[in-house]
C-alpha cells in the first residue's frame, strides 16, 4: 500500500450498520424505545458502531450511503433479485428516517441514488476520491461484496462479530486471506451466485469449485477460453448456464459511475455540539453525548 495521507474519507454503508445494530439488540428480545414508544435500538447501536470506527480509523471526512428503496437496475435485469428477503421488522421501519436525521445532526451527508444501491454510490465516490493523491479512502461495511472495490488507495473495513472487531482489506490482505484479486470477487460471484441476493450463478458450482477455477484461470474470460481443460462435468455445467453466468456477474458488479457527487468540504467531520445534543435529547439517548465527548452543558 502507498503511504497513508493525513486526510481520509470514510464511506459508511448505512444499511449494513443499521441492520447490524438492530439485530444485535433485537436478538436479545430488547427494543430500546422513547417514552412515546418510538423504537430507537438500531439508531443507538448504529452510533456506537459508527463512533468506534471513527475513533479506530480517524477519518477526516465521512459520508453515509443508503439504499433508496424501490426498483434498481439489478431488479430490472433479474426480477427475482433479492426476492427472497423478508420485509423489514416493524420496529426497524421508523428508524430508517430517524437515522438520517441523526447523521444530519452529526454534519454527515446522506447519499443515495434512485435506481441504484448504496454499494454503487460507495463505489462511485470511492473511485472519485481515490483519484485525489492527498486523500485516502476507507469503506466501512459488513458486506464482502464491497471487497471488489479494494485498491492501492481504497481500504475496505469489514465489521466482524463482536464490537470493535474489524478486518481491514488491502490488495495484499485480500490476496493473503481469500486468495483473490479485487476483480476476481465479481468473477467468483458470477460462478457461484449469491444466496442472500437471490441469484444463482452456474447451477451445481459452489464456492470451492468457483474459487479454484478463478484462481487457476484468472477470470471468467480465462475460464471460457480454456473450457477444454475443465472436467467434463464442470464444463457441461458452465456451457449449460452461460447466460446466467454472465447475468450473475453483471448483478454482482458494483457500478462506479452513478450520477452523484459530494464535495469534500461538505463531508468534513466537525461536530456541532448543540445540534447533536438537541437530537440525542429528542431521542432520549443523551448518554451517547458522553460516548462521543460532546458537551451537554449540564
Residue, then its C-alpha position, 0 to 999 in steps of 0.5 A: x500500500x502507498x503511504x497513508x495521507x493525513x486526510x481520509x474519507x470514510x464511506x459508511x454503508x448505512x444499511x449494513x450498520x443499521x441492520x447490524x445494530x438492530x439485530x444485535x439488540x433485537x436478538x436479545x428480545x430488547x427494543x430500546x424505545x422513547x417514552x412515546x414508544x418510538x423504537x430507537x435500538x438500531x439508531x443507538x447501536x448504529x452510533x456506537x458502531x459508527x463512533x468506534x470506527x471513527x475513533x479506530x480509523x480517524x477519518x477526516x471526512x465521512x459520508x453515509x450511503x443508503x439504499x433508496x428503496x424501490x426498483x434498481x437496475x439489478x431488479x430490472x435485469x433479474x426480477x427475482x433479485x433479492x426476492x427472497x428477503x423478508x420485509x423489514x421488522x416493524x420496529x426497524x421501519x421508523x428508524x430508517x428516517x430517524x437515522x438520517x436525521x441523526x447523521x444530519x445532526x452529526x454534519x454527515x451527508x446522506x447519499x443515495x441514488x434512485x435506481x441504484x444501491x448504496x454499494x454503487x454510490x460507495x463505489x462511485x465516490x470511492x473511485x472519485x476520491x481515490x483519484x485525489x493523491x492527498x486523500x485516502x479512502x476507507x469503506x466501512x461495511x459488513x458486506x464482502x461484496x464491497x471487497x471488489x472495490x479494494x485498491x492501492x488507495x481504497x481500504x475496505x473495513x469489514x465489521x466482524x462479530x463482536x464490537x470493535x472487531x474489524x478486518x481491514x482489506x488491502x490488495x495484499x490482505x485480500x490476496x493473503x486471506x481469500x486468495x483473490x484479486x479485487x476483480x476476481x470477487x465479481x468473477x467468483x460471484x458470477x460462478x457461484x451466485x449469491x444466496x442472500x441476493x437471490x441469484x444463482x450463478x452456474x447451477x451445481x458450482x459452489x464456492x470451492x469449485x468457483x474459487x479454484x477455477x478463478x484462481x487457476x484461470x484468472x477470470x471468467x474470460x480465462x475460464x471460457x477460453x480454456x473450457x477444454x481443460x475443465x472436467x467434463x462435468x464442470x464444463x457441461x455445467x458452465x456451457x449449460x448456464x452461460x447466460x446466467x453466468x454472465x447475468x450473475x456477474x453483471x448483478x454482482x458488479x458494483x457500478x462506479x459511475x452513478x450520477x452523484x457527487x459530494x464535495x469534500x468540504x461538505x463531508x468534513x467531520x466537525x461536530x456541532x455540539x448543540x445540534x447533536x445534543x438537541x437530537x440525542x435529547x429528542x431521542x432520549x439517548x443523551x448518554x451517547x453525548x458522553x460516548x462521543x465527548x460532546x458537551x451537554x452543558x449540564 
